[in-house]
Amino acid sequence: MRSSTCEEIADAFEVLKGGMKRAVDLRCDALTTPERLALLEACEWIRRCLPAVEHPLINQLAAQADATELGGRLAPALANRLRISRADASRRIHEAADLGERTALNGEPLAPVLPATAEAQRNGELGSGHVAVIRGFFHRLPDFVDVETRQKAEAQLARLSLEHRPDELAKLADKLTDCLNPDGDFSDVDRAKRRGITIGKQDLDGMSPINGYLTPEARATIDAVFAKLAAPGMCNSADDEPCISGTPSEAAIQGDARSAGQRNHDALVALARAALSSGDLGRHNGLPASIIVTTTLKELEAGAGKALTGGGTLLPMSDVIRLASHAHHYLAIFDNGKALALYHTKRLASPAQRIVLHAKDRGCSFPNCDVPGYLCEVHHCNPYALHPVTDVNELTFACCPNHKLAEQGWTTRKNSRGETEWIPPPHLDRGQPRVNTFHYPEKLLLSEEDDDEAERI
């Protein structure tokens, strides 16, 4: 198949965009119920086919684009350019790798990893939900399932997608998994692929969902710990002095009204707190491994509001006050966004400077980056080789991948507000934001007058 010319590609997309614009402007009041349902089917067909158009574009970017041209990473580049979440960008990249055409090292074209699913998607016969089920099934297959059997199973599920909804297909995929692996005999490699724990975003009440899979070893370890620390009467957060070692009193055991899940939660907190208190974790990014919390004097005195940790977690002030009873306290004073008198002649930032950056930047200062302060390095806005003074007002937080951009043509500077501006090289400059507002959502709610007043405080 010959390669399409730039003009052919541009014309096809212009026609597609023009047709969509006309469809968006249509009024459908005159349609009957069957006609509306038919149009919705047409919309679904378009929605299902669209990823097949994107796959080769994404795969070509992944294979051919220069790392500097994309800022070093494809997923963040797609997320920022398309204004989608990084999770969605990552999903599209992995989906394109499975369903898009591939190229061998010698340049020979190769079929998609999941050819039957890719063909059905190109024909508009299955949607994103079906694709997710089939990809999940395929990647969960044990290593001992041979290639021919894998291909037949994938083709079977693609055919079943024509007749079933994604939730129904998921049940059929589970049945097919049982047929291929009736004994559930997974190898250590298979189990290792599934391991992982994910902590979700905080809800409005501050609670965070957690889910994942534990390996047998991890489960055995956790079981042994919970048998002790999650026993009735142990590590009870409702007690004034929770029992964290030895044997709890009979009164503590009898008065324990927590569920098993709540006892497990409190045991995990006690275990993590003991690890932090032991000092055995050493240092992380220049500071002892510890909980770093920033708040304002006004909120602390009022005992209300929320503080922010170096990991991006919002803590109710009641929790902050309780943690502060056995913590080391630091006071950082800012004048119009600048920290006072924190500079020295060594290249590496001091612990005090790092703590101030937790309060000042909260996380990576690169535009749209959501990496919290715990996972950031300290970056000199003025290169240390040219300005051999480590002034906290010329320092900023940057995550490791974005920190490397300073070696790929990006420059940084402080603006009049004390914010860090990231200036792209000319070939990447498309007028995108240069300051990260992700870690300061409250600023987006302020008027310009309010913002100026906030700077003076």
C-alpha positions in Angstrom: 0.0 0.0 0.0 1.5 3.3 -1.0 2.0 6.1 1.5 -0.6 8.9 1.4 0.7 12.4 0.5 0.5 15.3 2.8 -2.1 16.9 0.6 -4.4 13.8 0.7 -4.1 13.6 4.5 -4.9 17.3 4.9 -7.8 17.2 2.5 -9.3 14.2 4.2 -9.1 15.8 7.7 -10.5 19.1 6.4 -13.5 17.2 5.0 -13.9 15.3 8.3 -13.8 18.5 10.4 -16.1 20.3 8.1 -18.7 17.4 8.2 -18.5 17.3 12.0 -19.0 21.1 12.2 -22.1 20.9 10.0 -23.5 17.9 12.0 -23.0 19.9 15.3 -25.0 22.8 14.0 -27.9 20.6 12.9 -31.3 20.7 14.8 -32.9 17.3 15.1 -36.4 18.3 16.2 -38.1 16.9 13.1 -36.7 13.4 13.6 -38.7 10.4 14.8 -37.6 8.1 17.5 -36.3 5.4 15.1 -34.4 8.1 13.1 -32.8 9.5 16.3 -31.7 6.0 17.3 -30.3 5.4 13.8 -28.2 8.7 14.0 -26.9 7.6 17.4 -25.7 4.4 15.9 -24.0 6.5 13.2 -22.3 8.6 15.9 -21.2 5.4 17.7 -19.7 4.1 14.4 -17.7 7.3 14.0 -16.6 7.2 17.6 -15.4 3.5 17.2 -13.5 4.2 14.0 -11.7 7.3 15.2 -9.0 5.5 17.3 -8.0 3.5 14.2 -7.2 6.9 12.6 -5.1 7.9 15.7 -3.1 4.6 16.1 -0.6 5.1 13.2 -0.1 8.7 14.2 0.7 7.8 17.8 2.9 4.8 16.8 4.9 6.9 14.4 5.4 9.6 17.0 6.6 6.9 19.5 9.0 5.3 16.9 10.3 8.3 15.0 10.0 11.6 16.9 13.1 13.0 18.4 13.1 13.0 22.2 14.0 16.7 22.4 11.1 17.5 19.9 8.6 16.0 22.3 10.2 17.2 25.5 11.6 13.7 26.1 8.3 11.9 26.8 5.3 11.0 24.6 2.6 10.6 27.2 3.0 14.1 28.8 3.4 15.7 25.3 0.1 14.2 24.1 -1.6 15.1 27.4 -0.5 18.7 27.2 -1.1 19.1 23.4 -4.6 17.5 23.4 -5.5 18.7 26.9 -6.3 15.2 28.1 -5.2 13.4 31.3 -1.9 11.6 31.4 -3.8 8.4 32.2 -5.8 8.8 29.0 -2.7 9.7 27.0 -1.0 6.6 28.3 -4.0 4.4 27.5 -4.1 5.7 23.9 -0.3 5.0 23.5 -0.6 1.4 24.8 -3.8 0.8 22.8 -2.1 2.0 19.6 0.8 -0.3 20.3 -1.6 -3.3 20.4 -4.0 -2.3 17.6 -2.0 -0.2 15.3 0.2 -1.4 12.4 3.8 -2.0 13.4 7.1 -1.8 11.5 10.0 -4.3 11.8 13.6 -3.2 12.3 14.2 -3.7 8.5 11.2 -1.4 7.7 8.8 -4.3 6.8 5.2 -3.6 7.9 3.8 -5.9 10.6 0.3 -6.8 11.5 -1.1 -5.4 14.8 -0.6 -7.4 18.0 -4.3 -7.9 18.1 -5.2 -8.2 14.4 -8.9 -9.3 14.7 -9.7 -6.6 17.3 -7.9 -4.0 15.2 -9.9 -5.0 12.1 -13.2 -4.9 13.9 -12.3 -1.4 15.3 -11.5 -0.1 11.8 -14.9 -1.4 10.7 -16.6 0.4 13.6 -17.9 -2.9 15.0 -16.6 -2.6 18.6 -16.0 0.3 21.0 -13.5 1.3 23.6 -15.2 -0.9 26.2 -14.8 -4.0 24.1 -11.2 -3.1 23.3 -10.4 -2.7 27.0 -11.8 -6.2 27.8 -9.9 -7.9 25.0 -6.6 -6.2 25.8 -7.0 -7.0 29.5 -7.7 -10.7 28.6 -4.8 -10.9 26.2 -2.3 -9.4 28.7 -3.4 -11.5 31.6 -2.9 -14.8 29.7 -0.2 -17.0 31.3 3.1 -17.3 29.5 2.6 -21.0 28.7 -0.4 -20.3 26.3 1.1 -20.6 22.8 0.8 -17.9 20.1 -1.7 -19.8 17.9 -4.1 -20.3 20.9 -3.7 -16.7 21.8 -4.6 -15.6 18.3 -7.7 -17.9 18.2 -8.9 -16.6 21.5 -8.5 -13.0 20.5 -10.3 -13.6 17.3 -13.1 -15.3 19.1 -13.6 -12.4 21.5 -13.5 -10.0 18.6 -16.4 -11.9 17.0 -18.3 -12.1 20.3 -18.0 -8.3 20.6 -20.4 -8.0 17.6 -23.1 -9.5 19.7 -22.5 -8.5 23.3 -22.0 -5.4 25.4 -18.6 -4.9 27.1 -19.9 -6.0 30.5 -21.2 -9.2 28.9 -18.0 -9.7 27.0 -16.0 -9.4 30.2 -17.9 -12.5 31.6 -17.2 -14.4 28.4 -13.5 -13.5 28.6 -13.4 -14.8 32.2 -14.9 -18.1 31.0 -12.4 -18.3 28.2 -9.6 -17.7 30.6 -10.8 -20.6 32.7 -10.8 -22.8 29.7 -7.2 -21.9 28.8 -6.0 -22.1 32.3 -8.3 -24.3 34.3 -5.9 -24.9 37.1 -5.1 -21.2 37.6 -1.4 -22.2 37.5 0.3 -18.8 37.1 4.1 -18.5 37.2 6.0 -16.0 39.3 6.4 -13.9 36.2 2.7 -13.9 35.6 2.0 -12.8 39.2 4.7 -10.2 39.1 3.0 -8.6 36.1 -0.2 -8.1 38.1 1.3 -6.8 41.3 0.6 -3.2 42.3 -1.2 -0.9 44.6 -2.9 2.3 43.5 -4.0 5.1 45.7 -6.7 7.2 44.0 -7.5 10.9 44.2 -8.8 12.3 47.4 -12.6 12.7 47.6 -14.2 15.9 48.8 -14.2 14.5 52.4 -10.4 13.9 52.2 -10.7 10.1 52.0 -8.7 8.2 49.3 -9.6 4.9 47.6 -7.0 2.2 47.4 -7.0 -0.9 45.2 -4.6 -3.3 43.6 -3.1 -6.8 43.8 -0.6 -8.4 46.3 1.8 -11.1 45.4 1.5 -14.3 47.6 4.7 -13.1 49.4 3.3 -9.6 50.1 -0.1 -11.1 51.2 1.7 -13.5 53.6 3.7 -10.6 55.0 0.7 -8.3 55.5 -1.3 -11.2 57.1 1.4 -11.6 59.7 1.6 -7.9 60.4 -2.2 -7.5 60.6 -2.5 -10.5 62.8 -0.7 -8.5 65.5 -1.3 -4.8 64.8 -4.9 -5.2 63.5 -6.1 -7.4 66.4 -8.9 -6.0 68.6 -7.6 -3.4 71.0 -4.4 -2.7 69.0 -3.5 0.6 67.3 -7.0 2.0 68.0 -7.1 5.6 66.8 -10.0 6.2 69.2 -7.8 5.6 72.3 -5.9 8.4 73.9 -2.8 6.2 74.1 -3.2 3.4 71.5 -1.5 0.2 72.2 1.1 -0.4 69.4 3.3 -3.1 71.1 2.8 -5.8 73.6 -0.7 -7.0 74.5 -3.7 -4.5 74.8 -5.6 -4.4 78.1 -8.9 -6.3 78.4 -10.7 -3.0 78.5 -9.2 -1.9 75.3 -10.2 -5.1 73.6 -13.7 -5.0 74.9 -14.1 -1.4 74.0 -12.9 -1.8 70.4 -15.9 -1.2 68.2 -14.0 -1.0 64.9 -14.7 -3.3 61.9 -12.0 -5.6 60.6 -11.4 -3.2 57.7 -11.0 -0.2 60.1 -8.5 -2.2 62.3 -6.5 -3.1 59.1 -6.4 0.6 58.2 -5.2 1.7 61.6 -2.6 -1.1 61.6 -1.2 0.2 58.3 -0.9 3.7 59.7 0.9 2.5 62.8 3.3 0.4 60.7 4.1 3.4 58.4 4.5 5.7 61.4 6.9 3.3 63.1 9.0 3.1 59.9 9.2 6.9 59.7 10.0 7.3 63.4 12.7 4.7 63.3 15.1 6.7 61.1 15.9 3.6 59.2 14.5 5.0 56.0 17.3 7.5 55.7 17.1 10.6 53.6 15.0 11.3 50.5 15.8 14.2 48.2 18.0 15.9 50.8 15.6 15.6 53.8 15.0 12.8 56.3 12.0 10.7 55.2 9.2 12.4 57.0 5.8 14.0 56.6 6.2 17.6 55.5 3.1 19.8 56.1 2.7 23.4 55.2 -0.1 25.7 56.4 -0.7 29.3 57.3 -0.5 30.8 60.8 -4.1 32.1 60.4 -5.5 28.6 59.7 -3.4 27.1 62.5 -4.6 29.6 65.0 -8.2 29.1 63.9 -7.9 25.3 64.0 -9.8 25.2 60.7 -9.1 24.6 57.1 -6.6 22.2 55.5 -2.9 22.0 55.1 -0.9 20.5 52.3 1.7 17.7 52.5 4.8 17.3 50.4 3.0 14.4 48.6 0.1 16.6 47.6 -2.3 15.3 50.3 -4.8 17.7 51.9 -4.8 17.3 55.7 -7.6 18.6 57.9 -6.3 21.0 60.5 -7.3 18.6 63.4 -4.9 16.1 61.9 -2.2 18.7 61.5 -2.5 19.7 65.2 -2.3 16.1 66.3 0.7 15.4 64.2 2.4 18.6 65.3 2.4 17.4 68.9 5.4 15.3 68.2 7.0 17.0 65.2 9.9 19.3 64.4 8.5 22.8 63.5 10.0 25.2 60.9 8.9 28.8 60.3 9.3 30.2 56.8 8.6 33.9 56.2 7.8 35.2 52.7 7.9 38.8 51.5 5.9 39.2 48.2 6.5 35.6 47.4 10.2 35.6 48.2 11.7 33.7 51.2 13.9 35.8 53.4 17.6 35.1 54.0 18.0 31.5 52.8 21.0 31.3 50.6 24.5 29.9 50.7 27.5 29.2 48.4 27.1 25.4 48.0 25.5 24.0 44.9 23.1 21.6 46.7 20.1 23.1 48.4 20.1 22.9 52.2 17.4 21.1 54.1 15.9 24.4 55.2 15.7 25.6 51.6 14.0 22.3 50.5 11.4 22.8 53.3 10.7 26.3 52.0 10.3 25.0 48.5 7.7 22.6 49.8 5.8 25.6 51.1 6.5 27.8 48.1 6.2 25.5 45.0 4.3 22.5 46.6 5.4 20.4 43.6 7.0 20.4 40.2 6.9 24.0 38.8 6.8 22.8 35.1 3.5 23.9 33.5 0.7 21.4 34.1 2.9 18.9 35.9 1.1 17.3 38.9 4.2 15.6 40.6 4.2 16.5 44.3 7.1 17.9 46.2 8.2 14.5 47.7 9.1 13.3 44.2 10.9 16.5 43.0 14.5 17.6 42.7 15.8 21.1 43.3 16.6 23.1 40.1 18.6 26.3 39.9 16.7 28.8 37.7 20.1 30.6 37.2 22.7 27.9 36.2 25.0 27.4 39.2 28.0 27.4 36.9 27.2 31.0 35.9 25.9 32.2 39.3 27.6 30.1 42.1 25.2 31.1 44.8 22.3 28.9 46.0 19.6 31.4 46.7 16.2 30.0 47.7 14.5 32.6 45.6 16.3 31.3 42.5 15.5 27.7 43.3 12.4 25.7 42.2 11.1 22.2 42.4 11.2 20.0 39.2 10.5 16.3 38.8 13.3 14.2 37.3 12.0 14.1 33.7 11.2 17.9 33.6 14.5 18.7 35.3 16.3 17.1 32.3 14.5 19.5 29.9 17.0 22.2 31.1 19.6 20.2 29.2 17.4 20.1 26.1 17.0 23.8 25.3 14.5 24.8 28.0 15.3 27.8 30.2 13.8 29.0 33.5 13.4 32.3 35.2 11.5 33.9 38.1 8.8 36.5 37.3 7.8 39.5 39.4 5.5 37.3 41.5 8.3 34.9 42.4 6.8 32.2 40.1 9.0 30.0 38.0 8.5 30.4 34.2 9.6 27.6 31.9 10.5 28.9 28.5 10.5 26.3 25.7 13.0 26.3 22.8 11.6 28.2 19.7 10.5 25.1 17.8 8.3 24.0 20.7 6.9 27.4 21.6 3.2 27.6 20.7 2.2 30.1 23.3 1.5 27.5 26.0 1.4 28.4 29.7 4.9 29.0 31.2 3.8 28.9 34.9 2.3 25.9 36.7 -1.0 26.6 38.5 -1.8 23.0 39.2 -0.5 23.1 42.8 -2.3 26.4 43.5 -5.9 25.9 42.3 -7.1 28.6 44.8 -5.3 31.2 42.7 -7.6 30.5 39.8 -10.6 31.7 41.9 -9.0 35.0 42.8 -9.5 38.3 40.9 -6.5 40.3 39.9 -7.1 42.6 42.9 -7.4 39.6 45.3 -4.2 38.1 43.8 -2.2 41.3 44.3 -3.5 41.5 47.9 -2.6 37.9 48.5 1.0 38.6 47.4 1.3 41.4 50.0 0.3 39.1 52.9 
